[in-house]
Amino acid sequence: MVGGWTAKQGYVAAGLGVTLIPALAATSVRPDIILLPIDAEDAPPRAVYAATARGRSLSPAARAFVSALREAAARIPG
């Protein structure tokens, strides 16, 4: 649903949260969002990103969430 997709990006750009972006959609994110890789280099070929607001520091909660995502991705058998 496009409305949900744009709303998620709006929340991220406003600094209200973090969302997951599949690599197939990475080229269509808003310019005020930056994508952070969350998988290890030897992970499966599908890339997923955590979207955060460009130019803003991550909140402690967002930092912890991205860290948890990276840890979970590292446990996925490749």
NORJO-V992716 format. One record per backbone hydrogen bond with DSSP energy under -0.5 kcal/mol. CO is the residue of the C=O (numbers start at 1). NH is the residue of the N-H. If there is no record, write none. Layout:
co={CO/CO}
nh={NH/NH}
//
This chain:
co={1/2/3/4/5/6/7/8/9/10/11/12/19/21/22/22/23/25/26/30/32/34/35/36/40/45/47/48/49/49/50/51/52/53/59/60/61/62/63/64/65/66/67/68/69/70/71/72/73}
nh={5/6/7/8/9/10/11/12/13/14/16/15/51/49/25/26/26/28/29/33/54/52/37/50/43/47/23/38/21/51/36/19/34/56/63/64/65/66/67/68/69/70/71/72/73/74/75/75/76}
//
